[in-house]
Amino acid sequence: MSQETEALKKDIEQLRRDLGALTEAAKRNSQQKAQAGVDQARAHLDDVRARAELHTEEWGSHIKERPLTSVFAAFGVGILLGKLISR
């Protein structure tokens, strides 16, 4: 009976080590996936930011080229928004 008990203790200890290794592997895997998601989100944000800056520059150049048209367009949009909001 003593040998069986010792064998069982060894098996339980091995099971604990295996479970610990499995837990660590799962933790590393989830951290890697989370980091990959963060990296992908940052890359997407950088892309959106670059496109927004490009569009801002384009609109700025359009406004500088046609200031009077820009003023009238802004006035028209303001009136339209005012009508929509007042409803």
N, CA, C and O atoms as a MOPAC input file, in Angstrom:
PM7 MOZYME 1SCF
protein

 N      0.82700 1    -1.18200 1     0.00000 1
 C      0.00000 1     0.00000 1     0.00000 1
 C      0.87300 1     1.24900 1     0.00000 1
 O      0.49900 1     2.24200 1    -0.62300 1
 N      1.96800 1     1.23800 1     0.64300 1
 C      2.86200 1     2.38100 1     0.72900 1
 C      3.39900 1     2.76300 1    -0.64600 1
 O      3.52500 1     3.94700 1    -0.95800 1
 N      3.71600 1     1.75900 1    -1.47100 1
 C      4.23300 1     2.05200 1    -2.81300 1
 C      3.13500 1     2.69000 1    -3.66900 1
 O      3.40100 1     3.58900 1    -4.46700 1
 N      1.93000 1     2.22500 1    -3.49800 1
 C      0.81600 1     2.79400 1    -4.24800 1
 C      0.56600 1     4.24000 1    -3.83000 1
 O      0.26200 1     5.09200 1    -4.66500 1
 N      0.69500 1     4.50900 1    -2.53500 1
 C      0.50400 1     5.86100 1    -2.01500 1
 C      1.58200 1     6.78000 1    -2.55500 1
 O      1.29600 1     7.90400 1    -2.96500 1
 N      2.82000 1     6.30800 1    -2.55600 1
 C      3.92500 1     7.10400 1    -3.08300 1
 C      3.73600 1     7.36000 1    -4.57900 1
 O      3.98000 1     8.46800 1    -5.05600 1
 N      3.30900 1     6.34900 1    -5.30600 1
 C      3.06800 1     6.50900 1    -6.74000 1
 C      1.94400 1     7.51300 1    -6.97900 1
 O      2.02300 1     8.32700 1    -7.89900 1
 N      0.90700 1     7.46000 1    -6.16000 1
 C     -0.19900 1     8.39100 1    -6.27200 1
 C      0.25100 1     9.81200 1    -5.95600 1
 O     -0.15500 1    10.75600 1    -6.63500 1
 N      1.08700 1     9.97300 1    -4.93100 1
 C      1.61900 1    11.28900 1    -4.58600 1
 C      2.45100 1    11.85000 1    -5.74100 1
 O      2.34800 1    13.03100 1    -6.07000 1
 N      3.27800 1    10.99300 1    -6.35500 1
 C      4.09400 1    11.43300 1    -7.48600 1
 C      3.21100 1    11.83400 1    -8.66800 1
 O      3.47000 1    12.83200 1    -9.34000 1
 N      2.18200 1    11.05500 1    -8.90500 1
 C      1.25400 1    11.37500 1    -9.99900 1
 C      0.53800 1    12.70200 1    -9.75300 1
 O      0.36000 1    13.50400 1   -10.66900 1
 N      0.13500 1    12.91700 1    -8.51900 1
 C     -0.54700 1    14.17900 1    -8.16900 1
 C      0.42000 1    15.35100 1    -8.32600 1
 O      0.04200 1    16.39900 1    -8.85000 1
 N      1.64800 1    15.18200 1    -7.88200 1
 C      2.64300 1    16.24700 1    -8.02300 1
 C      2.90500 1    16.54800 1    -9.50200 1
 O      3.01700 1    17.71000 1    -9.89300 1
 N      3.00300 1    15.49700 1   -10.31600 1
 C      3.19700 1    15.69300 1   -11.75800 1
 C      1.99400 1    16.40300 1   -12.37100 1
 O      2.14400 1    17.25200 1   -13.24900 1
 N      0.80800 1    16.04900 1   -11.90400 1
 C     -0.41100 1    16.69500 1   -12.38400 1
 C     -0.41100 1    18.18300 1   -12.02500 1
 O     -0.81900 1    19.01900 1   -12.83200 1
 N      0.04500 1    18.50900 1   -10.82200 1
 C      0.14000 1    19.91600 1   -10.40500 1
 C      1.10400 1    20.67700 1   -11.30400 1
 O      0.80500 1    21.79000 1   -11.73600 1
 N      2.27400 1    20.07300 1   -11.59200 1
 C      3.25400 1    20.73300 1   -12.46300 1
 C      2.67900 1    20.93000 1   -13.87100 1
 O      2.82700 1    21.99000 1   -14.47900 1
 N      2.02400 1    19.88300 1   -14.36600 1
 C      1.43100 1    19.98400 1   -15.70700 1
 C      0.34600 1    21.05200 1   -15.76200 1
 O      0.25400 1    21.81300 1   -16.72500 1
 N     -0.47200 1    21.09700 1   -14.71700 1
 C     -1.53000 1    22.09600 1   -14.65200 1
 C     -0.93200 1    23.50100 1   -14.55700 1
 O     -1.43300 1    24.43200 1   -15.18800 1
 N      0.12400 1    23.65400 1   -13.78000 1
 C      0.80100 1    24.95700 1   -13.68500 1
 C      1.38300 1    25.37800 1   -15.02700 1
 O      1.26600 1    26.53800 1   -15.42200 1
 N      2.00900 1    24.43800 1   -15.72700 1
 C      2.57500 1    24.74100 1   -17.04700 1
 C      1.47400 1    25.09800 1   -18.03400 1
 O      1.63700 1    26.00700 1   -18.84800 1
 N      0.35600 1    24.39000 1   -17.96500 1
 C     -0.77300 1    24.67000 1   -18.84500 1
 C     -1.35400 1    26.04900 1   -18.55700 1
 O     -1.70100 1    26.78600 1   -19.47900 1
 N     -1.45900 1    26.38900 1   -17.29600 1
 C     -1.96800 1    27.70300 1   -16.90200 1
 C     -1.05300 1    28.81100 1   -17.41500 1
 O     -1.52900 1    29.81800 1   -17.93900 1
 N      0.25200 1    28.62900 1   -17.26600 1
 C      1.21200 1    29.62400 1   -17.75300 1
 C      1.13300 1    29.76300 1   -19.27200 1
 O      1.18700 1    30.87400 1   -19.79900 1
 N      1.00800 1    28.64900 1   -19.96800 1
 C      0.90600 1    28.69100 1   -21.43100 1
 C     -0.35900 1    29.43100 1   -21.86100 1
 O     -0.32800 1    30.22300 1   -22.80300 1
 N     -1.46300 1    29.17400 1   -21.17700 1
 C     -2.71400 1    29.86400 1   -21.50000 1
 C     -2.59300 1    31.35600 1   -21.21100 1
 O     -3.09900 1    32.18300 1   -21.96800 1
 N     -1.92700 1    31.69300 1   -20.12400 1
 C     -1.72700 1    33.09800 1   -19.76100 1
 C     -0.88600 1    33.80400 1   -20.82000 1
 O     -1.23500 1    34.90100 1   -21.25600 1
 N      0.22300 1    33.18300 1   -21.23800 1
 C      1.08000 1    33.78100 1   -22.27000 1
 C      0.31900 1    33.93700 1   -23.58400 1
 O      0.43100 1    34.95400 1   -24.26800 1
 N     -0.45400 1    32.91400 1   -23.91800 1
 C     -1.22800 1    32.96000 1   -25.15600 1
 C     -2.22800 1    34.11200 1   -25.14500 1
 O     -2.35400 1    34.84100 1   -26.12900 1
 N     -2.93400 1    34.27200 1   -24.03600 1
 C     -3.92200 1    35.34700 1   -23.95300 1
 C     -3.24200 1    36.71300 1   -23.95600 1
 O     -3.76400 1    37.66200 1   -24.54200 1
 N     -2.08400 1    36.82100 1   -23.30900 1
 C     -1.34800 1    38.08500 1   -23.32400 1
 C     -0.86400 1    38.41700 1   -24.73300 1
 O     -0.91200 1    39.57400 1   -25.15300 1
 N     -0.40200 1    37.40900 1   -25.45700 1
 C      0.05200 1    37.63800 1   -26.82800 1
 C     -1.10600 1    38.07100 1   -27.72100 1
 O     -0.95500 1    38.97200 1   -28.54500 1
 N     -2.24500 1    37.43600 1   -27.55900 1
 C     -3.41400 1    37.81300 1   -28.35500 1
 C     -3.87900 1    39.21600 1   -28.01100 1
 O     -4.24300 1    39.98800 1   -28.89800 1
 N     -3.86700 1    39.55000 1   -26.72500 1
 C     -4.26900 1    40.89000 1   -26.31400 1
 C     -3.30800 1    41.92900 1   -26.87700 1
 O     -3.73700 1    42.97700 1   -27.36000 1
 N     -2.01000 1    41.64300 1   -26.81800 1
 C     -1.01500 1    42.57100 1   -27.36000 1
 C     -1.18600 1    42.72400 1   -28.86600 1
 O     -1.04800 1    43.82500 1   -29.39900 1
 N     -1.48200 1    41.63100 1   -29.55000 1
 C     -1.70400 1    41.69300 1   -31.00200 1
 C     -2.91700 1    42.57000 1   -31.30400 1
 O     -2.90100 1    43.34100 1   -32.26300 1
 N     -3.96100 1    42.45700 1   -30.49700 1
 C     -5.14100 1    43.30100 1   -30.67300 1
 C     -4.83000 1    44.76900 1   -30.44700 1
 O     -5.29400 1    45.63200 1   -31.19100 1
 N     -4.04200 1    45.04700 1   -29.41800 1
 C     -3.64100 1    46.42600 1   -29.13300 1
 C     -2.79800 1    46.97600 1   -30.28500 1
 O     -2.99900 1    48.10800 1   -30.72300 1
 N     -1.86300 1    46.17500 1   -30.76700 1
 C     -1.01400 1    46.60900 1   -31.87900 1
 C     -1.84500 1    46.88600 1   -33.12900 1
 O     -1.60800 1    47.86500 1   -33.83700 1
 N     -2.81500 1    46.01900 1   -33.39200 1
 C     -3.67100 1    46.20700 1   -34.55800 1
 C     -4.52100 1    47.47200 1   -34.40300 1
 O     -4.70000 1    48.22100 1   -35.36300 1
 N     -5.03700 1    47.70600 1   -33.21400 1
 C     -5.84200 1    48.90600 1   -32.96700 1
 C     -4.99100 1    50.16400 1   -33.13000 1
 O     -5.44500 1    51.15500 1   -33.70300 1
 N     -3.75700 1    50.12200 1   -32.62500 1
 C     -2.86400 1    51.28100 1   -32.78700 1
 C     -2.56500 1    51.54900 1   -34.25600 1
 O     -2.55700 1    52.70000 1   -34.69400 1
 N     -2.31900 1    50.48700 1   -35.01300 1
 C     -2.03800 1    50.64600 1   -36.43700 1
 C     -3.24900 1    51.24900 1   -37.14800 1
 O     -3.10400 1    52.12400 1   -38.00100 1
 N     -4.43200 1    50.77800 1   -36.79200 1
 C     -5.65000 1    51.31100 1   -37.40000 1
 C     -5.84500 1    52.77800 1   -37.01000 1
 O     -6.21100 1    53.60200 1   -37.84700 1
 N     -5.60100 1    53.09700 1   -35.75100 1
 C     -5.72400 1    54.47400 1   -35.28300 1
 C     -4.73500 1    55.37800 1   -36.00600 1
 O     -5.08700 1    56.48900 1   -36.40400 1
 N     -3.50800 1    54.91500 1   -36.17800 1
 C     -2.50900 1    55.70400 1   -36.90300 1
 C     -2.94300 1    55.95200 1   -38.34200 1
 O     -2.74800 1    57.04400 1   -38.87600 1
 N     -3.53600 1    54.92800 1   -38.97100 1
 C     -4.02100 1    55.07000 1   -40.34400 1
 C     -5.15500 1    56.08900 1   -40.41000 1
 O     -5.17600 1    56.94700 1   -41.29200 1
 N     -6.09500 1    55.99100 1   -39.47700 1
 C     -7.22000 1    56.93500 1   -39.44500 1
 C     -6.71600 1    58.34800 1   -39.18900 1
 O     -7.18600 1    59.30300 1   -39.80800 1
 N     -5.76700 1    58.47900 1   -38.28500 1
 C     -5.21300 1    59.79600 1   -37.97200 1
 C     -4.53200 1    60.40300 1   -39.19800 1
 O     -4.70200 1    61.58900 1   -39.48200 1
 N     -3.76200 1    59.58900 1   -39.92400 1
 C     -3.06900 1    60.08700 1   -41.11800 1
 C     -4.07600 1    60.52200 1   -42.17500 1
 O     -3.90100 1    61.55900 1   -42.81400 1
 N     -5.13200 1    59.72900 1   -42.36100 1
 C     -6.15000 1    60.10900 1   -43.34700 1
 C     -6.88700 1    61.37300 1   -42.91600 1
 O     -7.20300 1    62.22000 1   -43.75100 1
 N     -7.16100 1    61.50700 1   -41.62400 1
 C     -7.83900 1    62.71600 1   -41.13400 1
 C     -6.96800 1    63.95100 1   -41.34800 1
 O     -7.46800 1    65.00700 1   -41.73400 1
 N     -5.67500 1    63.82000 1   -41.09800 1
 C     -4.77200 1    64.95000 1   -41.32200 1
 C     -4.72300 1    65.32600 1   -42.80100 1
 O     -4.69900 1    66.50600 1   -43.14900 1
 N     -4.70900 1    64.31600 1   -43.66200 1
 C     -4.70500 1    64.57000 1   -45.09700 1
 C     -5.96900 1    65.30800 1   -45.52000 1
 O     -5.90100 1    66.28200 1   -46.27100 1
 N     -7.12600 1    64.84300 1   -45.03600 1
 C     -8.38500 1    65.51300 1   -45.38100 1
 C     -8.44300 1    66.92700 1   -44.81300 1
 O     -8.97700 1    67.83300 1   -45.45200 1
 N     -7.90000 1    67.11600 1   -43.62100 1
 C     -7.87100 1    68.44500 1   -43.02100 1
 C     -7.03600 1    69.39500 1   -43.87300 1
 O     -7.42600 1    70.54000 1   -44.10300 1
 N     -5.89800 1    68.92000 1   -44.33300 1
 C     -5.05000 1    69.74300 1   -45.19900 1
 C     -5.76000 1    70.07100 1   -46.51300 1
 O     -5.67900 1    71.19800 1   -47.00100 1
 N     -6.45700 1    69.08000 1   -47.08700 1
 C     -7.19200 1    69.30900 1   -48.33000 1
 C     -8.27900 1    70.36200 1   -48.13600 1
 O     -8.42200 1    71.27800 1   -48.94600 1
 N     -9.04400 1    70.21900 1   -47.04800 1
 C    -10.10400 1    71.19500 1   -46.78700 1
 C     -9.52100 1    72.57700 1   -46.52600 1
 O    -10.08100 1    73.58800 1   -46.95100 1
 N     -8.39700 1    72.61300 1   -45.82900 1
 C     -7.74400 1    73.90400 1   -45.58200 1
 C     -7.32000 1    74.57200 1   -46.87700 1
 O     -7.46800 1    75.78400 1   -47.03200 1
 N     -6.79700 1    73.79100 1   -47.80400 1
 C     -6.38300 1    74.37600 1   -49.07800 1
 C     -7.59800 1    74.82700 1   -49.88800 1
 O     -7.54200 1    75.85400 1   -50.56500 1
 N     -8.70200 1    74.06400 1   -49.82600 1
 C     -9.92500 1    74.48600 1   -50.52400 1
 C    -10.45000 1    75.79400 1   -49.94600 1
 O    -10.88800 1    76.67400 1   -50.68800 1
 N    -10.40800 1    75.92000 1   -48.64200 1
 C    -10.88200 1    77.14800 1   -47.99100 1
 C    -10.00200 1    78.32800 1   -48.38100 1
 O    -10.51300 1    79.41700 1   -48.64300 1
 N     -8.69900 1    78.13100 1   -48.42500 1
 C     -7.79100 1    79.21000 1   -48.80400 1
 C     -7.97500 1    79.61600 1   -50.26200 1
 O     -7.84500 1    80.79100 1   -50.60300 1
 N     -8.27800 1    78.64200 1   -51.12600 1
 C     -8.47200 1    78.93300 1   -52.54700 1
 C     -9.77400 1    79.68700 1   -52.79300 1
 O     -9.82600 1    80.56700 1   -53.65200 1
 N    -10.81600 1    79.35200 1   -52.05400 1
 C    -12.14500 1    79.94900 1   -52.27000 1
 C    -12.73600 1    80.39600 1   -50.93600 1
 O    -13.65600 1    79.75400 1   -50.43000 1
 N    -12.23000 1    81.47400 1   -50.36100 1
 C    -12.72000 1    81.87400 1   -49.03200 1
 C    -14.18700 1    82.31000 1   -49.03000 1
 O    -14.91900 1    82.00100 1   -48.09000 1
 N    -14.61800 1    83.01600 1   -50.06000 1
 C    -15.99800 1    83.48600 1   -50.08900 1
 C    -16.96900 1    82.30700 1   -50.21600 1
 O    -17.99100 1    82.26800 1   -49.53000 1
 N    -16.65800 1    81.37000 1   -51.07000 1
 C    -17.49500 1    80.17300 1   -51.22000 1
 C    -17.55100 1    79.41200 1   -49.89800 1
 O    -18.60000 1    78.89400 1   -49.51700 1
 N    -16.42600 1    79.34900 1   -49.20700 1
 C    -16.37800 1    78.64500 1   -47.92000 1
 C    -17.26400 1    79.31600 1   -46.88000 1
 O    -17.93500 1    78.64400 1   -46.09700 1
 N    -17.26200 1    80.64400 1   -46.87900 1
 C    -18.10400 1    81.37400 1   -45.92700 1
 C    -19.57200 1    81.10400 1   -46.21500 1
 O    -20.35100 1    80.84700 1   -45.29700 1
 N    -19.95700 1    81.16300 1   -47.50400 1
 C    -21.34700 1    80.90000 1   -47.85900 1
 C    -21.74500 1    79.45700 1   -47.54400 1
 O    -22.85500 1    79.20700 1   -47.07600 1
 N    -20.84800 1    78.51700 1   -47.79800 1
 C    -21.14000 1    77.11800 1   -47.49600 1
 C    -21.32700 1    76.92800 1   -45.99500 1
 O    -22.25300 1    76.23700 1   -45.57000 1
 N    -20.46300 1    77.53100 1   -45.19400 1
 C    -20.58100 1    77.42800 1   -43.74000 1
 C    -21.88100 1    78.06700 1   -43.26200 1
 O    -22.54200 1    77.54600 1   -42.36500 1
 N    -22.24400 1    79.19800 1   -43.86500 1
 C    -23.49300 1    79.86600 1   -43.51900 1
 C    -24.68200 1    78.96400 1   -43.84200 1
 O    -25.59900 1    78.83300 1   -43.03200 1
 N    -24.67100 1    78.34300 1   -45.01700 1
 C    -25.76000 1    77.44700 1   -45.42300 1
 C    -25.86900 1    76.23900 1   -44.50900 1
 O    -26.97000 1    75.84100 1   -44.13000 1
 N    -24.74600 1    75.66100 1   -44.15900 1
 C    -24.75600 1    74.50800 1   -43.25400 1
 C    -25.28000 1    74.92800 1   -41.88900 1
 O    -26.02100 1    74.18100 1   -41.25100 1
 N    -24.90200 1    76.11400 1   -41.43800 1
 C    -25.39300 1    76.61700 1   -40.15500 1
 C    -26.89900 1    76.79100 1   -40.14500 1
 O    -27.57200 1    76.43000 1   -39.18000 1
 N    -27.42400 1    77.35100 1   -41.23500 1
 C    -28.88300 1    77.52200 1   -41.32900 1
 C    -29.57200 1    76.15800 1   -41.32800 1
 O    -30.56000 1    75.95500 1   -40.62200 1
 N    -29.04100 1    75.22100 1   -42.12700 1
 C    -29.62200 1    73.88700 1   -42.19700 1
 C    -29.61900 1    73.20700 1   -40.83100 1
 O    -30.62900 1    72.63800 1   -40.41700 1
 N    -28.49300 1    73.26200 1   -40.13500 1
 C    -28.42300 1    72.65800 1   -38.79300 1
 C    -29.37000 1    73.34600 1   -37.82900 1
 O    -30.00000 1    72.69100 1   -36.99800 1
 N    -29.47400 1    74.65200 1   -37.93400 1
 C    -30.39600 1    75.39200 1   -37.06500 1
 C    -31.83900 1    74.95400 1   -37.27500 1
 O    -32.59200 1    74.79300 1   -36.31400 1
 N    -32.22300 1    74.76100 1   -38.53300 1
 C    -33.58900 1    74.30500 1   -38.83600 1
 C    -33.81500 1    72.89700 1   -38.30600 1
 O    -34.87000 1    72.60300 1   -37.74400 1
 N    -32.81800 1    72.01900 1   -38.48600 1
 C    -32.96500 1    70.64300 1   -38.02200 1
 C    -33.05600 1    70.56900 1   -36.50200 1
 O    -33.84000 1    69.79200 1   -35.95600 1
 N    -32.26300 1    71.37100 1   -35.83300 1
 C    -32.23700 1    71.34400 1   -34.36200 1
 C    -33.51600 1    71.95200 1   -33.78700 1
 O    -34.00000 1    71.50800 1   -32.74600 1
 N    -34.06500 1    72.96500 1   -34.46000 1
 C    -35.24500 1    73.64600 1   -33.91900 1
 C    -36.51100 1    72.79400 1   -34.02000 1
 O    -37.52300 1    73.11300 1   -33.39700 1
 N    -36.45900 1    71.73900 1   -34.78400 1
 C    -37.65300 1    70.88600 1   -34.91800 1
 C    -37.80900 1    70.10100 1   -33.69900 1
 O    -38.74700 1    69.31200 1   -33.58800 1

